[in-house]
Amino acid sequence: MAAFSVFAGQNPDGRRPEAESGLSQRIRNVHQASAWLEGLINFERGSSYAAARLDLGPIRRLLARLGNPEKSLSIVHVAGSKGKGSTCLLAEAILTAAGERVGTFTSPHLENWSERFRIGGQEAEGRLLAEAVEGVRPHVEALRDEDPESAPTFFDATTASALLLFARAGVSRVLLEVGLGGRLDSTNAVEPAVTCVTAIELEHTEKLGRTIPAIAREKAGILKPGIPCIMGRLVPEAEAVVVERAEAVGAPLFRLGAELEARPLDAGERADCEISPQACQAFKYRERDGFEVALGLGVLGQHQVDNACMALAAVRRLNDWPDSVLAEAARDGLDTAVLPGRLERIEDDPCILVDSAHTPGSAASLREVLSGIPAERRHLVISISRDKSVESILANLLVGTWSVWITRAESIRSMDPEALATICRELSPESEVRCVEDPESALEAAYAALQPRDLLCCAGSFYLAGIARRVLRERAELRAL
């Protein structure tokens, strides 16, 4: 790997960027970093700014000014419509168990923007994160002064901050989640060691295309010549596009369900393989070359088994450990893996789950898990963004639901609760539907209505999942006193 040598606060020719553009006060803490990044969002919302553009030019210019910190990093680059964040966190668990110092960049966040930046399995220290954002800030502002219409975006700046942070921290591996699409996403300015395409469905159609093949072409844009790619279980029309791209660029392809396989372990096999009793599910992973390992997974959902398999396959393609060492790291890491906001259990009785399902596919996976959990009554708190496939999501989540609280988790993007309630009543006339505009009030009301052996699930958006984690954990803690 190339050495990272150019100081991030200085141009390659030695000039300080502050001298070029009369820049604002230095960022000294995480709160100032947050305020500056939020300022970028506000700037992008201005009428003269092309906020919707997808373009790698600005991020490449920004990284060049920073000395190309990404070139010093060994990166696993993960795209997909769903499962990409989980795959990153599961790979993080395996790599950490293998003794690696890992940097992980995911989006969006649940509660605080700083969650997007992780080092060693923990949220990055605020001081280090502030220093990274300050390293990026003068360059972003200088580029904006030069040409506002092609200046780095908020996501360009956060991506560059993550790469700079990881290079300075000396991490040995980086897990990099695509923000939107893949081909023109800010993260695609890197040269990865491994790529991964988790799952593909209709999403962001106004930007990525209105068909599965069109969206698949955007996701497959992260594939690079000679770089191995791990592919999830894709519908045939999406798989064909990814396979075509892999062949075109000469990327070795490893497909879940072909070169990579997983099957559940029955109770006897689980006991023979000494799977931890704490594991939510157990399975045997096998690759076509004969590598296999029995694994326990600390999270619910068959879709998370698929994500765990892709994570392990991606880590194995890094080729840095004997199979026996990697198998042990996978056993240790996956058994204790935690995925915040992804089928996260807040309380056992009544059963309270928080999930960030916000696509038809992720809602279907959530429905499958919920159907296997016994409950006297099932309750749902939901908020969905206006640009999502609302009816398809609701068709999955309303199955067997006794009562629904509809709220607005995000003031700009969330669908109007009354409009959402109308659709709910049409799809599930037997459910009690209530609208509570304020999400905290909706969660409090739903929690107060719970009885023993009930089940409460909060889903529909990352925004709601973040609020629900905080509010419901507080309520569960008070109940336990």
C-alpha positions in Angstrom: 0.0 0.0 0.0 1.2 3.5 -0.7 2.4 5.7 2.1 0.2 8.6 3.2 2.6 11.5 3.3 1.1 14.9 2.3 -0.2 16.8 5.3 -4.0 17.3 5.0 -4.0 20.9 6.0 -1.6 21.9 3.2 -1.7 22.0 -0.5 0.8 19.8 -2.5 2.7 23.0 -3.4 3.0 23.9 0.3 0.5 26.8 0.4 -2.0 26.9 3.2 -5.5 27.0 1.8 -6.7 29.5 4.4 -4.6 32.1 2.7 -6.5 31.5 -0.6 -10.0 32.2 0.5 -10.4 33.9 3.8 -11.8 30.8 5.5 -13.8 30.6 8.6 -12.7 29.8 12.2 -10.9 26.5 12.7 -12.9 23.4 13.9 -11.7 22.4 17.3 -14.4 19.9 18.6 -17.1 17.6 17.3 -19.9 20.1 17.8 -18.2 22.6 15.6 -17.5 19.8 13.1 -21.2 19.0 13.1 -22.2 22.6 12.7 -19.9 23.0 9.7 -21.2 19.9 8.0 -24.8 21.0 8.5 -23.8 24.2 6.9 -22.9 22.3 3.8 -26.3 20.8 3.7 -27.9 24.2 4.0 -25.7 25.5 1.2 -26.7 22.6 -1.0 -30.4 23.4 -0.4 -29.8 26.8 -2.0 -31.7 27.4 -5.2 -28.5 28.0 -7.2 -26.8 24.8 -6.2 -27.1 21.5 -8.2 -27.7 19.5 -5.0 -28.9 16.4 -6.9 -25.8 16.0 -9.1 -23.8 12.8 -9.0 -20.3 13.5 -10.0 -16.9 12.1 -9.0 -15.0 15.2 -10.1 -15.4 17.1 -6.8 -14.4 14.3 -4.5 -11.4 13.4 -6.6 -10.2 17.1 -6.6 -10.8 17.2 -2.8 -8.9 13.9 -2.2 -6.0 15.1 -4.4 -5.7 18.3 -2.3 -5.6 16.1 0.8 -2.7 14.0 -0.6 -5.0 11.1 -1.6 -5.3 9.5 1.9 -7.4 6.7 0.4 -4.3 5.3 -1.4 -2.8 4.2 1.9 -5.9 2.1 2.9 -6.9 -1.5 2.3 -10.6 -1.0 1.5 -13.7 -3.3 1.3 -16.2 -1.3 -0.8 -19.9 -2.4 -0.3 -22.9 -1.4 -2.4 -26.5 -2.5 -2.5 -30.1 -1.5 -1.9 -30.3 -3.2 1.5 -27.9 -5.1 3.7 -24.8 -3.1 2.9 -24.5 -1.5 6.3 -25.1 -4.8 8.1 -22.5 -6.4 5.9 -19.9 -3.8 6.8 -20.6 -4.2 10.5 -20.4 -8.0 10.3 -17.1 -7.8 8.4 -15.9 -5.3 11.1 -16.7 -7.9 13.8 -14.8 -10.6 11.9 -11.8 -8.4 11.2 -11.7 -7.1 14.8 -11.7 -10.7 16.1 -8.8 -11.4 13.8 -6.8 -8.7 15.5 -7.2 -6.0 12.8 -7.6 -2.3 13.6 -10.6 -1.5 11.5 -12.1 1.8 10.2 -15.8 1.6 9.2 -17.7 4.3 7.4 -21.5 3.8 7.0 -24.5 6.0 6.4 -27.0 7.2 7.3 -26.7 7.4 11.1 -29.3 6.5 13.7 -28.9 9.1 16.5 -25.7 11.1 15.9 -23.9 11.9 12.7 -20.6 10.8 14.3 -21.8 7.2 14.4 -20.9 7.1 10.7 -17.2 7.0 11.7 -15.9 3.9 13.6 -12.4 2.9 14.6 -11.8 -0.5 16.3 -15.5 -1.3 16.5 -16.3 1.9 18.4 -17.5 5.4 17.4 -14.4 7.4 16.6 -13.1 9.7 19.3 -14.6 13.2 19.0 -11.2 14.9 19.0 -9.9 12.8 16.2 -13.0 13.2 14.1 -13.0 17.0 14.6 -9.4 17.1 13.5 -10.2 15.1 10.4 -13.1 17.4 9.5 -10.9 20.4 10.1 -8.3 18.9 7.7 -11.0 18.7 5.0 -12.8 22.0 5.7 -10.3 24.6 4.2 -10.1 22.6 1.0 -13.9 22.3 0.6 -14.3 26.0 1.1 -11.4 26.8 -1.3 -13.0 24.7 -4.0 -16.4 26.2 -3.3 -14.9 29.7 -3.7 -13.4 28.6 -7.0 -16.6 27.2 -8.5 -19.7 26.9 -6.3 -21.6 24.8 -8.8 -19.0 22.0 -8.7 -17.9 22.3 -5.1 -17.7 19.1 -2.9 -21.0 18.2 -1.4 -21.8 17.2 2.2 -21.3 13.6 1.4 -18.1 14.3 -0.5 -16.9 16.1 2.7 -17.9 13.3 5.1 -16.4 10.6 2.8 -13.1 12.6 2.6 -13.2 13.1 6.4 -13.6 9.4 6.9 -10.7 8.5 4.6 -8.5 11.1 6.2 -9.4 10.0 9.7 -8.6 6.4 8.9 -5.3 7.2 7.2 -4.2 9.3 10.2 -5.4 6.6 12.7 -3.3 4.0 10.9 -6.1 1.4 10.6 -5.2 -1.8 8.8 -8.6 -2.3 7.0 -11.4 0.0 6.0 -15.1 -0.9 5.4 -16.7 1.6 3.1 -20.4 1.7 2.6 -21.8 3.3 -0.6 -24.1 6.2 0.0 -26.2 6.3 -3.1 -26.0 4.0 -6.1 -22.3 3.2 -6.6 -20.9 4.3 -10.0 -21.0 8.0 -9.2 -21.1 7.8 -5.4 -18.4 9.7 -3.6 -17.0 6.5 -2.2 -16.3 5.2 -5.7 -13.2 7.5 -5.9 -11.3 4.8 -4.0 -9.4 1.7 -5.4 -10.6 -1.1 -3.2 -9.1 -4.5 -2.3 -12.5 -6.2 -2.5 -16.0 -5.1 -3.6 -19.4 -6.4 -2.5 -22.9 -6.0 -4.0 -25.4 -7.1 -1.4 -29.0 -6.9 -2.8 -30.7 -4.8 -5.4 -34.3 -3.5 -5.6 -36.1 -0.4 -6.9 -34.9 2.6 -4.9 -34.0 6.3 -5.6 -35.5 5.8 -9.1 -35.3 9.5 -9.9 -31.5 9.4 -9.6 -30.6 5.7 -10.3 -33.1 4.7 -13.0 -36.6 3.3 -13.0 -35.8 -0.4 -13.7 -33.9 -3.1 -11.8 -31.3 -3.4 -14.6 -30.7 0.4 -14.6 -30.2 0.4 -10.8 -28.0 -2.7 -11.0 -25.7 -0.9 -13.5 -25.2 1.9 -11.0 -24.5 -0.6 -8.1 -22.1 -2.6 -10.3 -20.2 0.5 -11.1 -18.0 -0.1 -8.1 -16.5 -3.3 -9.7 -12.9 -2.7 -10.7 -10.5 -4.6 -13.0 -9.0 -7.6 -11.3 -10.6 -6.8 -7.9 -12.7 -9.7 -6.5 -16.4 -9.0 -6.0 -18.8 -10.7 -3.6 -22.4 -10.8 -4.9 -25.5 -11.5 -2.8 -28.7 -13.2 -3.8 -29.9 -11.0 -6.7 -33.0 -11.3 -8.8 -32.1 -12.6 -12.3 -32.3 -9.3 -14.2 -30.0 -7.7 -11.6 -27.6 -10.6 -11.4 -27.2 -10.6 -15.2 -26.0 -7.0 -15.1 -23.5 -7.6 -12.3 -22.2 -10.7 -14.1 -21.8 -8.7 -17.3 -19.9 -5.9 -15.6 -17.6 -8.4 -13.8 -16.8 -10.1 -17.1 -16.3 -6.7 -18.8 -13.7 -5.5 -16.3 -12.2 -8.9 -15.4 -13.4 -8.9 -11.7 -13.4 -12.4 -10.2 -17.0 -13.0 -9.0 -18.1 -15.0 -6.0 -21.9 -15.4 -5.8 -24.0 -16.4 -2.8 -25.9 -19.5 -3.8 -23.1 -20.6 -6.2 -19.5 -20.2 -5.2 -20.6 -19.4 -1.7 -23.2 -21.4 0.2 -24.9 -21.4 3.6 -27.4 -23.8 5.2 -29.0 -23.7 8.6 -27.9 -26.2 11.3 -30.5 -28.3 13.1 -30.4 -28.6 16.9 -28.2 -31.7 16.8 -25.7 -30.2 14.5 -25.7 -27.0 16.5 -24.8 -28.9 19.7 -22.1 -30.9 17.9 -20.5 -27.7 16.6 -20.6 -26.1 20.0 -22.5 -23.1 18.8 -23.0 -20.6 21.7 -26.5 -20.7 23.3 -26.6 -16.9 23.0 -26.5 -17.1 19.2 -29.9 -16.3 17.6 -29.2 -18.7 14.7 -26.7 -21.2 13.5 -25.5 -22.1 10.0 -22.7 -23.8 8.0 -20.8 -21.6 5.6 -19.0 -23.3 2.7 -17.0 -22.1 -0.4 -16.5 -24.1 -3.6 -12.8 -24.6 -2.8 -13.7 -26.6 0.3 -13.4 -23.9 3.0 -16.2 -24.4 5.5 -17.1 -23.4 9.0 -20.1 -23.7 11.4 -21.1 -20.4 12.7 -23.5 -18.8 15.2 -24.9 -15.4 14.6 -25.9 -13.0 17.3 -28.7 -11.3 15.3 -32.1 -12.3 14.0 -33.1 -12.8 10.3 -32.2 -15.1 7.4 -31.1 -12.0 5.5 -28.5 -11.4 8.2 -27.1 -14.9 7.5 -26.7 -13.8 3.9 -25.0 -10.6 5.0 -22.7 -12.6 7.3 -21.7 -14.9 4.5 -20.9 -12.0 2.2 -18.9 -10.3 5.0 -16.8 -13.5 5.6 -16.3 -14.0 1.9 -15.1 -10.4 1.5 -12.7 -10.8 4.4 -11.4 -14.1 3.0 -10.6 -12.4 -0.3 -8.1 -10.1 1.6 -5.9 -13.2 1.7 -4.1 -12.4 4.9 -4.9 -15.3 7.3 -4.7 -19.1 7.2 -8.2 -20.5 6.9 -8.1 -21.9 10.4 -7.4 -18.5 11.9 -10.1 -16.8 9.8 -12.6 -19.5 10.8 -11.9 -18.9 14.5 -12.2 -15.1 14.0 -15.6 -15.6 12.2 -16.9 -17.8 15.0 -15.8 -15.2 17.7 -16.9 -12.1 15.8 -20.3 -13.2 14.4 -21.4 -14.8 17.6 -21.3 -11.5 19.5 -22.1 -9.1 16.6 -24.4 -6.3 17.3 -26.3 -4.4 14.6 -27.8 -1.2 16.0 -31.3 -0.4 14.6 -31.4 -3.7 12.7 -33.8 -6.1 14.4 -32.4 -4.7 17.6 -34.2 -6.1 20.7 -34.8 -3.4 23.3 -36.9 -5.5 25.7 -38.0 -9.2 26.0 -41.5 -9.1 27.5 -43.2 -7.3 26.0 -41.0 -7.9 23.0 -39.8 -4.6 21.6 -37.8 -4.5 18.3 -36.3 -1.6 16.4 -35.6 -2.0 12.7 -34.6 0.4 10.0 -36.5 -1.5 7.2 -37.4 1.1 4.6 -37.6 -0.8 1.3 -40.1 -3.5 0.2 -37.3 -6.2 0.4 -36.2 -5.2 3.9 -39.8 -5.0 5.0 -40.4 -8.5 3.7 -37.4 -9.8 5.6 -38.7 -8.1 8.8 -42.2 -9.6 8.3 -40.6 -13.1 8.1 -38.8 -12.6 11.4 -41.8 -11.1 13.1 -44.0 -14.0 12.0 -41.8 -16.4 13.9 -42.1 -14.5 17.2 -45.1 -15.5 19.3 -47.2 -12.6 20.6 -50.6 -11.9 22.0 -51.0 -8.6 20.1 -48.7 -7.0 17.5 -48.2 -3.2 17.4 -46.3 -1.1 14.9 -44.9 2.4 15.0 -44.1 3.6 11.6 -42.8 6.6 9.5 -41.9 6.3 5.9 -40.1 8.8 3.6 -42.2 10.2 0.7 -39.9 8.8 -2.0 -40.2 5.2 -0.9 -42.5 2.4 -2.2 -45.0 3.1 0.6 -47.7 0.6 -0.3 -45.3 -2.3 -0.8 -43.6 -1.6 2.5 -46.9 -1.4 4.4 -48.2 -4.5 2.7 -45.4 -6.4 4.5 -45.4 -4.7 7.8 -49.2 -4.6 8.4 -49.6 -8.4 8.3 -51.0 -9.5 11.6 -50.8 -6.0 13.2 -53.3 -5.2 15.8 -52.6 -1.5 16.2 -50.5 1.1 14.2 -49.1 4.4 15.4 -48.2 6.6 12.4 -45.8 9.5 12.9 -43.4 11.9 11.1 -39.8 11.1 12.0 -38.2 13.7 9.8 -39.9 17.0 9.1 -38.9 17.3 5.5 -38.7 13.8 4.0 -41.3 11.9 6.0 -44.7 11.3 4.4 -47.7 13.1 5.9 -49.1 10.9 8.7 -52.7 11.4 7.7 -51.9 10.4 4.1 -50.0 7.3 5.3 -53.0 6.5 7.6 -55.3 6.5 4.7 -53.2 3.9 2.9 -52.9 1.8 6.1 -56.7 1.7 6.6 -57.2 0.6 3.0 -54.6 -2.2 3.3 -55.5 -3.3 6.8 -59.0 -2.2 7.8 -59.0 -4.5 10.8 -56.0 -2.6 12.4 -56.4 0.3 14.8 -54.7 3.2 13.2 -53.6 6.4 15.1 -51.7 9.4 13.9 -49.3 11.1 16.3 -47.3 13.8 14.5 -44.5 13.9 17.1 -42.4 10.7 17.0 -41.5 10.7 20.7 -45.1 11.1 21.7 -46.1 8.3 19.3 -43.4 6.0 20.8 -44.4 6.9 24.3 -48.1 6.1 23.5 -47.3 2.8 21.9 -45.1 1.8 24.8 -47.7 2.7 27.4 -50.3 0.5 25.6 -48.2 -2.6 25.8 -49.3 -5.6 27.8 -47.3 -8.7 28.7 -46.6 -11.0 25.7 -47.2 -8.2 23.3 -44.9 -7.3 20.5 -44.0 -3.8 19.4 -41.9 -3.1 16.3 -40.7 0.3 15.1 -39.8 0.5 11.4 -40.0 2.4 8.1 -36.9 4.7 8.3 -33.5 5.2 9.8 -34.8 8.5 11.3 -37.5 6.7 13.3 -35.1 3.9 14.3 -32.7 6.4 15.8 -35.4 8.1 17.8 -37.0 4.8 18.8 -33.7 3.4 20.1 -33.3 6.4 22.5 -36.9 6.7 23.6 -37.6 3.0 24.1 -34.3 2.2 25.9 -35.1 5.0 28.3 -38.6 3.6 28.9 -37.3 0.0 29.3 -34.7 1.2 31.8 -37.3 3.0 33.9 -39.6 -0.1 33.8 -36.7 -2.2 35.1 -36.1 0.1 38.2 
